[in-house]
Every structure is written in structure tokens, then in C-alpha cells.
């Protein structure tokens, strides 16, 4: 009767295909603060079409900036680390999917033991090759040899494996979004440093010209002073103005050197290696006259950091199901098929194989709140996400 009840319980679990934990309902809906679903301060000249964001720097129409960004995207170590995290997440998903299937392996076993008080000769039929013990003496030695295959399979009643796969897929998608976010930040840093570099070079060029002009002014003032046409005061003012321009020139040149090193590091290169390519002075790149901006809700959906946060929320929701699945029983099977016996000669006796099937039902119905604590922890992680 008990056997039939257990079989019925297991069959109901298999037929129901229950999956523990809450189902992810998707990202929360984004509401606009504007009744027209547009930007609040948008004027009549706003282009509400979707912008081209994949290679936004092309809108600046600067070949040197494009070259630097392409070098940064291909050689930046931060991006390489982020891409390695994608590979880790995808490998984790493959591992979880493989866990749904049985494992099959080979095993070779040799057991030699002595168990005092155990009479092997009187409790089992003697083997033809087994040594014969003296009359009246108990044989308490044990020898077992086995060579064959073994298989293990655990059935997932509560959907814990499925929830782990869901969490792994969501985490892999979050890793992809994090890479896209790193690209956005990296390209923005390169463009910002490049624009500041061009501005610093422009300032340095302008200060050099002003220094030359001020040097000429100082020379003329000094000549007039020597001729007695001007007093000493204008000469001091002209010299102070020249020193001020020299200090501003030094500041602009220092900014240029710092930005050149920053661009080299962002591009994954040694500082100083990009100086030759960037020494020619170009105008500061300006944005186009009009830029498509779309609408606020799509702007939120396009942001890779928000996409990563949404996928992290999905992963955290799935992990609640992983914790909930520990409440349900687990059924596993282990099987062994091989050759062997109490003598090494039995390993070659194909007419007498050894077969062992071990089903195991495990249910931790009393855990003193461990599962509840795991579920509460997973729920708190979801709330944080």
C-alpha cells in the first residue's frame, strides 16, 4: 500500500511538471512624465525618429576619432574582461543543461578487507577459486573485483534545474548588455578625451601666436622706453602679460600631454605611441545640426545598463525557484553493469555479469528553516535587483 502511494506521488509530480518559484513577468512598464510621451522641454524641431546608436561617433565625421575608437574597441582590456564574463555565463548555461541528462562512465573496483566476526564461508556459497579455510575456522576475509559501466540520473521534480537554466540564460544576457554598456562608456571616454585634446591643441596654438605677438609688443615698448618716450610702468605691464601668456601656454601643453597619454591607454597602447598620429592639429569635431533622439521610453529601453539590470532581475527571480525546489523530494537512479566477483578470474567470466540498480528517494522534510532562509535570501536579492 505504501509502495503504491509513493509511486502515485512520483507519477503526479512527473505528470504535473511543476516548476517551483514565481514566473518572471517581464520588465516593469515605463511611464512618461509627459502626457504626450515625449520630452517635456522638447520644441517643434525635435526629431522623434529612432537614432542610429551602433556607431554614433560617425556622426562627428572625424576619421582620426573613428580610428581611435576602433582601436579602443579591439584592444581595450576592460572589454576583453567583460567578454570573458560572457563566455563564463554561457558555459554555465551549458553545464546546467547537461545536468538534466544521465551520466555514464566506467569504473574498476578492487576491495580487499577483513571483517572480524563475519563468516564468509558459512554465509555464501564458496567460489571455485576461493581458498579453503581450515576445518572449524571462520573465513572473515573479503575480496571483491568489478569492472564495468556505471550510470547516474537525478529526476528534477520541482523544476530546480529549469530555474537554474533560466537564471543562467538571463545572467548571460546581462553579461552581453554589460559589454555593450562598457562599449558605450569606452567610446564616450575616447570621444571626450579626443575633443578635449583638440581643444587643448587649439588653445596651445592660439597662445603661441599671442606669445609671439606679445613678445613683439614687449620689444617695441622697451625700445620706446629706451628712447624716453614711455615710462617704466608700461614696460612692466607688457612683460607681465607675456609671462601670463607663457603660463597659459604651458598649461595647454600639459593638458595636451595628459590627453595624449589618456587616449593611448584607452586604445590599449603604450603612452607616447599615438603622439605622432595626433600631433597634427585639426578642428574640434562638432555634432551635426540635427540629431534624432526618439522618445523617453525607448531611450530607457535602449540603455545597455538598464537592459543588464532587467536581465539581472530575471535571473534573481529564477533563483527564487531554485531555492524553492529544495522543499520537494529528489529521486535519483544509479546503475552498475559489469563483470566481477570474489576472484580476479571472475573479471573474464562474461557469462555471469553483475547488475546493480539503486533508486534513491530523498526528502529533507525537516531542515530547521534552512530552505526558508534560502528563499528569503533569494527574495531579498530579487528585491535589490
C-alpha positions as CSV (number, residue, x, y, z in Angstrom):
1,X,0.0,0.0,0.0
2,X,2.8,2.4,0.9
3,X,4.6,1.4,-2.3
4,X,1.6,2.3,-4.4
5,X,1.2,5.7,-2.6
6,X,4.9,6.6,-3.3
7,X,4.6,5.6,-6.9
8,X,1.3,7.6,-7.3
9,X,3.0,10.6,-5.7
10,X,6.0,10.4,-8.0
11,X,3.7,10.0,-11.0
12,X,1.7,13.0,-10.1
13,X,4.9,15.1,-9.9
14,X,6.1,13.9,-13.3
15,X,2.7,14.5,-14.9
16,X,2.2,17.9,-13.4
17,X,5.7,19.1,-14.4
18,X,5.6,21.6,-11.7
19,X,8.2,24.4,-11.6
20,X,8.9,25.9,-8.2
21,X,9.1,29.7,-7.6
22,X,7.5,32.7,-9.3
23,X,7.4,33.1,-13.0
24,X,9.1,36.2,-14.3
25,X,6.5,38.7,-15.6
26,X,8.9,40.8,-17.7
27,X,10.3,44.3,-17.1
28,X,8.2,46.9,-15.4
29,X,6.3,49.3,-17.6
30,X,7.9,52.6,-18.2
31,X,5.6,55.6,-17.9
32,X,6.5,59.0,-19.3
33,X,6.1,62.2,-17.2
34,X,4.8,63.9,-20.3
35,X,1.2,63.1,-21.4
36,X,2.4,63.2,-25.0
37,X,5.1,60.6,-24.2
38,X,7.8,63.0,-25.4
39,X,10.5,65.0,-23.8
40,X,9.0,67.7,-21.6
41,X,11.2,70.5,-22.9
42,X,11.1,69.3,-26.5
43,X,10.4,72.0,-29.1
44,X,8.9,71.8,-32.5
45,X,12.2,71.0,-34.1
46,X,12.8,67.8,-32.2
47,X,13.3,64.7,-34.4
48,X,11.4,61.9,-32.7
49,X,12.7,59.1,-35.0
50,X,14.9,56.4,-33.5
51,X,18.6,57.4,-33.6
52,X,21.4,55.4,-35.1
53,X,23.3,54.4,-31.9
54,X,25.5,51.5,-33.1
55,X,28.4,53.8,-34.4
56,X,27.3,57.2,-33.1
57,X,30.8,58.6,-33.4
58,X,30.5,58.5,-37.2
59,X,28.1,61.5,-36.9
60,X,31.1,63.6,-35.9
61,X,32.7,62.9,-39.2
62,X,36.3,62.8,-37.8
63,X,38.5,60.0,-39.3
64,X,41.1,60.2,-36.6
65,X,38.4,59.8,-33.9
66,X,37.0,56.8,-35.7
67,X,40.4,55.2,-35.9
68,X,41.0,55.7,-32.2
69,X,37.6,54.3,-31.2
70,X,38.1,51.2,-33.4
71,X,41.5,50.6,-31.8
72,X,40.0,51.0,-28.4
73,X,37.2,48.5,-29.1
74,X,39.6,45.9,-30.4
75,X,42.4,46.2,-27.8
76,X,40.9,47.6,-24.6
77,X,41.5,45.1,-21.7
78,X,38.3,46.1,-19.9
79,X,36.2,45.0,-22.8
80,X,38.2,41.8,-23.1
81,X,37.4,41.1,-19.4
82,X,33.7,41.8,-20.0
83,X,33.7,39.4,-23.0
84,X,35.3,36.7,-20.8
85,X,32.4,37.1,-18.4
86,X,30.1,36.4,-21.3
87,X,32.0,33.2,-22.0
88,X,31.7,32.2,-18.4
89,X,28.0,32.8,-18.3
90,X,27.3,30.8,-21.5
91,X,29.5,27.9,-20.2
92,X,27.4,27.9,-17.0
93,X,24.2,27.6,-19.0
94,X,25.7,24.6,-21.0
95,X,26.6,23.0,-17.7
96,X,23.1,23.4,-16.3
97,X,21.5,22.0,-19.4
98,X,23.8,19.0,-19.4
99,X,22.8,18.3,-15.8
100,X,19.3,17.3,-17.0
101,X,20.7,14.1,-18.6
102,X,22.2,11.0,-17.1
103,X,25.9,10.5,-16.8
104,X,27.6,7.3,-18.0
105,X,31.1,6.3,-17.1
106,X,33.4,3.3,-16.5
107,X,34.7,2.0,-13.2
108,X,37.1,-0.6,-11.9
109,X,36.9,-1.7,-8.3
110,X,39.1,-3.9,-6.1
111,X,38.2,-4.4,-2.5
112,X,40.3,-6.3,0.0
113,X,39.1,-6.4,3.6
114,X,38.9,-8.4,6.8
115,X,35.7,-8.2,8.9
116,X,36.1,-10.0,12.2
117,X,33.0,-11.9,13.2
118,X,31.8,-12.3,9.6
119,X,31.9,-15.9,8.4
120,X,32.1,-15.6,4.6
121,X,32.3,-19.4,4.0
122,X,29.2,-20.2,6.0
123,X,27.1,-17.3,4.7
124,X,27.7,-17.6,1.0
125,X,28.4,-20.4,-1.5
126,X,32.1,-20.9,-1.9
127,X,33.8,-19.8,-5.2
128,X,35.7,-22.4,-7.2
129,X,38.9,-20.4,-7.0
130,X,38.4,-19.2,-3.4
131,X,40.9,-20.5,-0.8
132,X,39.6,-23.1,1.6
133,X,39.9,-22.3,5.3
134,X,41.0,-24.9,7.8
135,X,38.2,-27.0,9.4
136,X,36.3,-25.1,12.0
137,X,38.0,-21.8,11.3
138,X,35.8,-18.8,10.2
139,X,36.7,-17.1,7.0
140,X,36.4,-13.3,7.8
141,X,38.3,-12.0,4.7
142,X,36.5,-10.2,1.9
143,X,37.6,-9.9,-1.8
144,X,35.6,-8.1,-4.4
145,X,36.6,-7.3,-8.0
146,X,34.5,-5.5,-10.5
147,X,34.9,-3.9,-13.9
148,X,32.1,-2.3,-15.9
149,X,29.8,0.7,-16.5
150,X,28.0,3.0,-14.1
151,X,25.2,5.5,-14.8
152,X,23.6,8.2,-12.6
153,X,20.5,10.2,-13.2
154,X,18.6,12.6,-11.0
155,X,15.0,13.5,-11.9
156,X,14.1,17.1,-11.4
157,X,10.5,17.1,-9.9
158,X,10.3,20.7,-8.8
159,X,12.0,22.3,-11.8
160,X,15.1,23.4,-9.9
161,X,17.3,22.6,-12.9
162,X,15.0,24.5,-15.2
163,X,15.1,27.6,-13.0
164,X,18.9,27.3,-12.9
165,X,18.9,27.3,-16.7
166,X,16.6,30.3,-16.7
167,X,18.9,32.2,-14.3
168,X,21.9,31.2,-16.4
169,X,20.4,32.5,-19.6
170,X,19.3,35.7,-18.0
171,X,22.8,36.2,-16.5
172,X,24.4,35.6,-19.9
173,X,22.1,38.2,-21.4
174,X,23.1,40.6,-18.6
175,X,26.7,40.0,-19.4
176,X,26.2,40.8,-23.0
177,X,24.4,44.0,-22.0
178,X,27.2,44.9,-19.7
179,X,29.7,44.5,-22.6
180,X,27.5,46.9,-24.6
181,X,27.5,49.3,-21.7
182,X,31.3,49.1,-21.4
183,X,31.5,49.9,-25.1
184,X,29.3,53.0,-24.6
185,X,31.4,54.2,-21.7
186,X,34.6,53.5,-23.5
187,X,33.6,55.2,-26.8
188,X,32.3,58.1,-24.8
189,X,35.6,58.4,-22.9
190,X,37.6,58.2,-26.1
191,X,35.5,60.9,-27.8
192,X,35.6,63.1,-24.7
193,X,39.4,62.8,-24.5
194,X,39.7,63.4,-28.2
195,X,37.6,66.5,-28.2
196,X,39.4,67.9,-25.2
197,X,42.7,67.1,-26.9
198,X,41.8,69.1,-30.0
199,X,40.6,72.0,-27.8
200,X,43.9,71.9,-25.8
201,X,45.9,71.9,-29.0
202,X,43.8,74.8,-30.3
203,X,44.5,76.7,-27.1
204,X,48.2,76.0,-27.3
205,X,48.4,77.1,-30.9
206,X,46.5,80.3,-30.0
207,X,48.7,81.0,-27.0
208,X,51.9,80.5,-29.1
209,X,50.6,83.1,-31.6
210,X,49.7,85.5,-28.8
211,X,53.1,85.0,-27.1
212,X,54.9,85.9,-30.4
213,X,52.7,89.0,-30.8
214,X,53.2,89.9,-27.1
215,X,57.0,89.4,-27.5
216,X,57.0,91.9,-30.3
217,X,54.9,94.3,-28.3
218,X,57.4,94.0,-25.4
219,X,60.3,94.7,-27.7
220,X,58.6,97.8,-29.1
221,X,57.7,99.0,-25.7
222,X,61.3,98.5,-24.5
223,X,62.6,100.5,-27.5
224,X,60.3,103.4,-26.7
225,X,61.3,103.2,-23.1
226,X,65.0,103.4,-24.0
227,X,64.2,106.4,-26.2
228,X,62.5,108.1,-23.3
229,X,59.1,108.2,-24.9
230,X,57.4,105.8,-22.3
231,X,57.9,105.4,-18.6
232,X,58.9,102.1,-17.0
233,X,55.3,101.2,-16.0
234,X,54.0,100.2,-19.5
235,X,57.2,98.0,-19.9
236,X,56.4,96.1,-16.7
237,X,52.8,95.6,-17.8
238,X,53.9,94.2,-21.2
239,X,56.3,91.8,-19.5
240,X,53.7,90.6,-17.1
241,X,51.3,90.0,-19.9
242,X,53.9,87.9,-21.7
243,X,54.6,85.8,-18.6
244,X,50.9,85.2,-18.2
245,X,50.6,84.0,-21.8
246,X,53.6,81.7,-21.3
247,X,52.0,80.1,-18.2
248,X,48.7,79.6,-20.1
249,X,50.7,78.1,-23.0
250,X,52.4,75.7,-20.5
251,X,49.1,74.7,-19.1
252,X,47.6,74.0,-22.5
253,X,50.7,71.9,-23.5
254,X,50.5,70.0,-20.2
255,X,46.8,69.3,-20.9
256,X,47.7,68.1,-24.4
257,X,50.3,65.6,-23.0
258,X,47.9,64.2,-20.4
259,X,45.2,63.7,-23.0
260,X,47.6,62.1,-25.4
261,X,48.5,59.6,-22.7
262,X,44.8,59.0,-21.9
263,X,43.9,58.3,-25.5
264,X,46.8,55.8,-25.8
265,X,45.7,54.0,-22.6
266,X,42.1,53.9,-23.7
267,X,43.2,52.4,-27.1
268,X,45.2,49.7,-25.2
269,X,48.5,51.2,-26.3
270,X,51.7,52.4,-24.6
271,X,51.6,56.1,-23.8
272,X,53.5,58.1,-26.4
273,X,52.9,55.7,-29.3
274,X,49.9,57.8,-30.5
275,X,51.6,61.2,-30.3
276,X,52.9,61.1,-33.9
277,X,49.5,60.4,-35.3
278,X,47.8,63.1,-33.3
279,X,50.3,65.9,-33.4
280,X,48.7,67.4,-36.5
281,X,46.1,69.9,-35.3
282,X,42.6,69.6,-36.5
283,X,39.4,71.5,-35.6
284,X,37.3,70.3,-32.7
285,X,34.7,67.9,-34.1
286,X,31.2,69.3,-33.9
287,X,27.9,67.4,-33.8
288,X,25.5,67.6,-36.8
289,X,22.9,70.3,-37.0
290,X,20.1,67.8,-36.1
291,X,20.2,64.6,-34.1
292,X,17.4,62.1,-33.8
293,X,16.5,61.4,-30.2
294,X,13.4,59.3,-30.2
295,X,11.1,59.2,-27.2
296,X,11.9,58.8,-23.5
297,X,10.6,55.2,-23.0
298,X,12.6,54.0,-26.0
299,X,15.6,55.9,-24.7
300,X,15.3,53.9,-21.4
301,X,14.9,50.6,-23.3
302,X,18.0,51.3,-25.4
303,X,20.3,51.9,-22.5
304,X,22.5,48.8,-22.1
305,X,23.0,49.3,-18.3
306,X,19.2,49.2,-17.9
307,X,18.9,46.1,-20.1
308,X,21.6,44.5,-17.9
309,X,19.6,45.4,-14.8
310,X,16.4,44.0,-16.2
311,X,18.2,40.7,-17.1
312,X,19.7,40.6,-13.6
313,X,16.1,40.9,-12.2
314,X,15.0,38.0,-14.3
315,X,18.0,35.9,-13.0
316,X,17.2,36.8,-9.4
317,X,13.6,35.8,-9.9
318,X,14.6,32.4,-11.3
319,X,16.9,31.8,-8.3
320,X,13.9,32.0,-6.0
321,X,12.6,28.9,-7.8
322,X,16.0,27.2,-7.3
323,X,15.7,27.8,-3.6
324,X,12.0,26.7,-3.5
325,X,12.8,23.5,-5.3
326,X,14.8,22.3,-2.3
327,X,11.4,21.8,-0.5
328,X,10.5,18.9,-2.7
329,X,11.7,15.3,-2.8
330,X,14.5,14.2,-5.1
331,X,14.6,10.9,-7.0
332,X,17.9,9.6,-8.4
333,X,19.0,6.4,-10.0
334,X,22.3,4.7,-10.0
335,X,23.1,1.6,-12.1
336,X,26.1,-0.6,-12.4
337,X,26.7,-3.2,-15.2
338,X,29.9,-5.1,-15.2
339,X,31.9,-8.2,-14.7
340,X,33.5,-9.4,-11.4
341,X,33.3,-11.5,-8.3
342,X,35.4,-12.5,-5.4
343,X,38.4,-13.5,-7.6
344,X,40.3,-11.7,-10.4
345,X,39.4,-14.6,-12.7
346,X,35.7,-13.5,-12.5
347,X,36.5,-10.4,-14.4
348,X,36.8,-12.5,-17.6
349,X,33.6,-14.5,-17.0
350,X,31.2,-12.9,-19.5
351,X,28.5,-15.5,-18.7
352,X,28.0,-14.1,-15.2
353,X,27.6,-10.3,-15.3
354,X,27.0,-8.3,-12.2
355,X,24.0,-5.9,-12.3
356,X,23.0,-3.4,-9.7
357,X,20.2,-0.9,-9.8
358,X,19.8,1.6,-6.9
359,X,16.9,4.0,-6.9
360,X,17.1,6.6,-4.1
361,X,14.3,8.9,-2.9
362,X,15.5,11.8,-0.7
363,X,13.2,14.3,1.0
364,X,14.5,16.7,3.7
365,X,11.2,17.5,5.3
366,X,12.9,18.7,8.5
367,X,15.7,21.2,7.9
368,X,15.0,23.7,10.8
369,X,14.4,26.6,8.4
370,X,17.3,26.2,6.0
371,X,15.1,26.3,2.9
372,X,13.1,29.1,4.2
373,X,16.2,31.1,4.8
374,X,17.5,30.4,1.3
375,X,14.1,31.5,-0.2
376,X,14.2,34.7,1.9
377,X,17.7,35.4,0.8
378,X,16.8,34.9,-2.9
379,X,13.7,37.1,-2.5
380,X,15.8,39.9,-1.0
381,X,18.3,39.6,-3.9
382,X,15.4,40.0,-6.3
383,X,14.1,43.0,-4.3
384,X,17.5,44.6,-4.6
385,X,17.6,43.9,-8.4
